[in-house]
Amino acid sequence: MTAYYSDIIRKYAADTSRAGTLENADGTGEVGLSSAEVGRRLAVRFALHLEQERIVVVRYQVFGCGFTMAACAAAAELAEGQRLSDAAAFDIAAVNRRLGGLPDERSYCAALAVEALQAAVSSVRQKISRVAATVDPAAAESGPRLSAANPLYRVLIDSPAVNRIAPEDRQLFACLMAVADSEPCPLNLALGLAEKRLDALIHAVFPRLDGQKLFADPGSKRSVPPAINPEVLTLLLSHVPATGSEWQQQAAAVLARIIAARAAHPGHLWTAMGLFERPQLSAAIGRHLPSLAVANNRNMRWKRYLFNATATAG
């Protein structure tokens, strides 16, 4: 794993200027620090001290690898001096940009740092001493989130086919909708789509199904998905082809937005998209965003490529 440590990541991993404890903290957030987990899994704690709604001191404690140490140092540097409302908007992409891009398989390290920081922000807002975040780094490293036996996936994939929609696209969007519907935020937000665009997608790919009866009631879902990195979205949309059939243009525009939304989640992009294996993601990009496939001429893992490309452009 040493080969993955860039000079920037090494610098942040060695920076302990904000590491340590903070007495009389205004808010504390943590991940993986229950009594049953301490010492057995990656763990992070952030503590904040505020003056007039501005974070003036950040301290963190971390039990984990060098990537996690670097992510915590970067998150602490980002947060210190910021208004609480601004810190609440920090996401995985922001930490990745500060680090020049973590390896894709280590993106969960940024997720740990961000979730612990956001838990500390919640601790301040809720006026409680400590908030425990729910990110599971083990899950972020695991394999597919979805199987072919998933009930919603089966309903979607077994519905009558449409001649103009290729089987691989039916599978792609069945996976995406099934995994997103399992999350605690409305389906359209989980996929980064406006409601009308989602309705049009369902009608195009699964026209015989009633989405209002098939998917979970959006009114029952109160959570907000991770914030989309606007630079990643802009990059993806720039690769949407201007030519092709109506379906080809619709699918490309939708896929670009969905990839941006799912890239904000911890772990591998292909697992966040509910796909069964990594090559499905590259195949989908090759079909619908061919110039993006060509641009990734070093065959980098897709999340890493997107973050590196936007960091370089910035």
C-alpha positions in Angstrom: 0.0 0.0 0.0 3.0 2.3 0.4 3.0 3.1 -3.3 -0.3 4.8 -3.0 1.0 7.5 -0.6 1.5 10.7 -2.6 3.7 13.4 -1.2 0.6 15.4 -0.3 -1.0 12.5 1.6 2.3 11.8 3.4 2.5 15.5 4.4 -1.0 15.5 5.9 -0.5 12.0 7.6 2.6 13.5 9.4 0.8 16.7 10.4 -0.2 16.3 14.0 -0.7 20.0 14.8 -4.4 19.5 15.3 -4.3 15.9 16.7 -5.2 15.4 20.4 -7.9 16.0 22.9 -9.9 19.2 23.6 -11.1 20.1 27.0 -14.6 21.7 27.4 -15.4 21.1 23.7 -18.5 22.7 22.4 -19.2 19.6 20.3 -17.7 16.1 19.8 -18.4 13.6 17.1 -17.1 10.1 16.6 -17.1 7.0 14.4 -16.3 3.4 15.5 -15.6 4.3 19.1 -18.1 2.2 21.0 -16.7 0.1 23.8 -17.1 -3.0 21.7 -15.2 -1.6 18.8 -12.3 0.4 20.2 -9.0 -1.1 19.0 -10.7 -3.4 16.6 -11.7 -1.2 13.7 -10.9 2.2 12.3 -12.0 5.0 14.6 -12.1 8.8 14.5 -13.2 11.5 17.0 -13.5 15.2 16.3 -13.9 17.9 18.9 -14.7 21.6 18.2 -14.5 24.8 20.1 -16.5 27.8 18.8 -16.6 31.5 19.2 -19.7 33.4 17.8 -20.6 30.5 15.5 -17.1 30.2 14.1 -14.9 27.1 14.7 -11.7 28.4 16.3 -10.2 25.1 17.5 -10.4 21.6 16.0 -8.9 18.6 17.5 -9.1 15.0 16.4 -8.1 11.5 17.6 -7.6 8.7 15.1 -7.0 5.0 15.3 -6.3 3.9 11.8 -4.0 3.9 8.8 -2.0 6.7 7.3 -4.7 7.5 4.8 -7.2 8.0 7.7 -4.7 10.2 9.6 -4.2 12.3 6.5 -7.9 12.6 5.9 -8.5 13.7 9.5 -5.7 16.3 9.3 -7.1 17.6 6.0 -10.7 17.8 7.4 -9.5 19.6 10.5 -7.6 22.1 8.5 -10.6 22.7 6.3 -12.9 23.2 9.3 -10.8 25.4 11.5 -11.7 29.1 11.1 -14.9 28.4 9.3 -18.4 29.2 10.3 -20.3 26.2 11.6 -22.8 26.4 8.7 -20.0 26.2 6.2 -18.3 23.3 7.9 -21.6 21.5 7.8 -21.3 21.5 4.0 -17.9 19.8 3.9 -18.1 16.5 2.1 -15.8 13.6 1.0 -14.9 15.4 -2.2 -13.6 18.4 -0.3 -11.2 16.2 1.7 -10.2 14.4 -1.4 -9.4 17.7 -3.2 -7.3 18.9 -0.2 -5.4 15.6 -0.4 -5.0 15.6 -4.1 -7.1 12.5 -4.4 -7.1 9.4 -2.2 -6.9 6.0 -3.9 -10.4 4.8 -4.8 -10.2 1.9 -2.4 -9.2 4.2 0.4 -12.0 6.7 -0.1 -13.7 5.4 3.0 -10.9 7.0 5.0 -12.2 10.4 3.9 -15.7 9.2 4.8 -14.7 8.5 8.3 -13.1 11.9 8.8 -16.1 13.7 7.3 -18.7 11.7 9.2 -16.9 12.3 12.5 -16.6 16.0 11.7 -20.2 16.3 10.8 -21.2 14.4 13.9 -19.3 17.1 15.9 -21.2 19.8 14.1 -24.4 18.0 15.0 -23.3 17.8 18.6 -22.9 21.6 18.7 -26.2 22.2 17.0 -28.2 19.8 19.1 -26.4 21.0 22.3 -25.5 17.5 23.3 -22.0 16.4 24.5 -21.4 13.7 21.9 -22.8 12.4 18.6 -21.8 9.0 17.2 -21.9 8.8 13.4 -23.1 5.7 11.6 -20.6 5.2 8.8 -19.4 1.6 8.7 -15.9 1.5 7.1 -16.1 -2.3 6.8 -19.2 -1.9 4.6 -17.4 0.7 2.5 -14.7 -1.8 1.7 -17.0 -4.7 1.0 -18.3 -6.1 -2.3 -21.6 -5.6 -4.0 -24.4 -3.9 -2.0 -27.0 -5.6 -4.2 -27.6 -9.1 -5.4 -29.7 -10.5 -8.3 -32.1 -11.8 -5.6 -33.1 -8.3 -4.4 -36.9 -8.1 -4.6 -37.1 -4.6 -6.2 -34.3 -5.5 -8.6 -36.2 -8.6 -9.6 -39.5 -6.7 -10.2 -37.6 -4.2 -12.4 -35.5 -6.6 -14.4 -38.4 -9.1 -14.9 -40.8 -6.5 -16.2 -41.6 -6.4 -20.0 -38.6 -5.3 -22.0 -38.6 -2.3 -24.4 -37.0 -3.0 -27.8 -35.0 0.2 -27.9 -33.5 -0.3 -24.4 -30.5 -2.7 -24.4 -30.5 -5.4 -21.7 -27.4 -4.0 -20.1 -29.1 -0.7 -19.7 -32.1 -2.3 -18.1 -29.8 -4.0 -15.6 -27.8 -0.8 -15.0 -30.9 1.3 -14.1 -32.5 -1.6 -12.2 -29.4 -1.8 -10.0 -29.3 2.0 -9.5 -33.0 2.3 -8.6 -32.9 -0.7 -6.3 -29.9 0.4 -4.3 -31.0 4.0 -4.1 -34.5 3.0 -3.0 -33.0 1.2 0.0 -31.5 4.4 1.4 -33.2 6.8 3.8 -33.6 9.8 1.4 -36.1 10.2 -1.5 -35.2 8.2 -4.6 -34.7 11.1 -6.9 -32.3 12.8 -4.5 -30.4 9.6 -4.0 -29.9 9.5 -7.7 -29.2 13.2 -8.1 -32.2 13.7 -10.4 -35.1 16.1 -10.5 -38.4 14.4 -10.0 -39.5 14.9 -13.6 -36.2 13.5 -15.0 -36.6 10.4 -12.7 -40.2 9.9 -13.8 -39.1 10.1 -17.5 -36.3 7.6 -16.9 -38.7 5.1 -15.2 -41.2 5.5 -18.1 -38.5 5.0 -20.7 -36.9 1.9 -19.2 -39.7 0.3 -17.2 -42.9 1.6 -18.9 -45.2 -1.1 -17.6 -44.5 -0.4 -14.0 -46.1 2.2 -11.7 -43.3 3.9 -9.9 -45.6 5.5 -7.3 -46.6 2.0 -6.1 -43.3 0.3 -6.7 -40.8 2.6 -4.8 -40.9 3.7 -1.2 -43.0 6.7 -0.4 -40.7 9.7 -0.6 -42.7 11.4 2.1 -41.5 8.7 4.6 -37.8 9.5 3.9 -36.4 12.5 5.7 -32.6 12.2 5.2 -30.5 14.3 2.9 -28.0 12.5 0.7 -24.3 13.5 0.6 -23.7 16.7 -1.2 -22.8 16.4 -4.9 -19.4 17.9 -5.8 -20.4 20.6 -8.4 -17.0 20.3 -10.2 -17.4 16.5 -10.6 -20.9 17.1 -12.0 -19.7 19.8 -14.4 -17.0 17.4 -15.6 -19.4 14.6 -16.2 -22.0 16.8 -18.0 -19.2 18.0 -20.3 -18.9 14.5 -21.6 -22.6 14.1 -22.5 -22.7 13.6 -26.3 -24.6 16.2 -28.3 -25.6 13.6 -30.9 -27.4 10.3 -30.9 -30.9 9.0 -30.5 -33.3 10.6 -28.0 -32.8 7.7 -25.7 -29.0 7.9 -26.0 -29.0 11.5 -25.1 -31.4 11.0 -22.2 -29.5 8.1 -20.8 -26.1 9.9 -21.0 -27.5 13.0 -19.3 -29.1 10.9 -16.6 -26.1 8.7 -16.0 -23.8 11.8 -15.7 -26.0 13.1 -12.9 -26.3 9.8 -11.2 -22.6 9.2 -11.2 -22.0 12.6 -9.6 -24.5 11.8 -6.9 -23.2 8.3 -6.1 -19.6 9.4 -6.2 -20.3 11.5 -3.0 -20.9 8.2 -1.1 -18.0 6.4 0.7 -16.4 3.4 -0.8 -16.1 2.2 -4.4 -18.3 4.0 -7.0 -19.5 0.8 -8.6 -20.8 -0.5 -5.2 -22.5 2.8 -4.4 -24.3 2.4 -7.8 -25.5 -1.0 -6.8 -23.6 -2.8 -9.6 -22.6 -6.5 -9.3 -19.1 -6.0 -10.4 -16.6 -3.2 -11.3 -16.5 -3.7 -15.1 -20.2 -2.9 -15.4 -19.4 0.7 -14.5 -16.7 1.1 -17.1 -19.0 -0.6 -19.7 -21.8 1.9 -18.9 -19.5 4.9 -19.2 -18.2 3.5 -22.5 -21.7 3.2 -23.9 -23.1 6.5 -22.8 -20.1 8.8 -22.0 -17.6 7.6 -24.6 -15.3 10.7 -24.5 -15.0 10.3 -20.7 -14.0 6.6 -21.2 -11.3 7.8 -23.7 -10.1 10.6 -21.3 -9.4 8.0 -18.6 -6.6 6.6 -20.7 -4.6 5.3 -17.7 -7.6 3.1 -16.7 -7.8 4.7 -13.2 -10.6 3.7 -10.9 -13.4 6.0 -11.7 -13.9 7.8 -8.5 -10.2 8.5 -8.2 -10.1 9.7 -11.9 -13.0 12.1 -11.3 -11.5 13.6 -8.2 -8.1 13.9 -9.7 -9.4 15.4 -12.9 -11.3 18.1 -11.1 -8.4 18.8 -8.7 -6.1 19.2 -11.7 -8.6 21.5 -13.5 -8.9 23.6 -10.4 
